[in-house]
Amino acid sequence: MMMFGSTQPETTENKWRGQLDRFVKENRPELAALFWGLWLANGDSQGTIGIDLQPTLHFVYCPKEAIEKLNNNVDNRLQEILGIVENHKPEIEVVMIGIGKGEVKLIQFAPEPPPPICFEQIALDVDDLLELLEQRMSEEITF
């Protein structure tokens, strides 16, 4: 039975998931700004933005073909992620994929204000946002 409001214990294997959740929660406006800046530059031509935790914390693109191939390799267990990636609305929600320890985690949220306004308000270019967020990740997420 699953109890709402309770969480599974944070083990060494899934510790990165909780740390990534906290990082996303604490950096929503900046992540939304980065998401929108990259969307303006590339649309979805490069794929979905990912946060790769190994070997060092960094942002990557996850091409749709790679996600589809991974989905096929895991008996379609990522079908929901594919649906969300395919149908998200970039002007109102952020969709990213966390990659760590042989697992993936969907990151999805609708920031307030929406991504275009976050990008405008934060007023940093994509390179500066990448540097800022990768620095914060390295301070907040450990293995």
URLIN-V559714 format. One line per field, one symbol per residue. ss: DSSP state (2 for helix, 1 for strand, 0 for the rest). psi: psi as a letter, one per 20 degrees, with the letter a starting at -180 (. if undefined). A space follows every 10 residues. Layout:
BEGIN
ss: ???
psi: ???
END
This chain:
BEGIN
ss: 0000000000 0000222222 2222220222 2222222222 2200000111 1100000111 1102222222 2220000022 2222222000 0001111111 0011111110 0000222222 2200022222 2222222222 000
psi: qppqiqqqqo rhhjhhgggg gggggikggh hgggggghgh hicjhiaqpq opiqhqprqr pnqghhgggg ghiklkijgg ggggghjqnh iiqpprppop ljrqppopqn qorrghhggg hhkqrgghgg gghhggghhh pr.
END
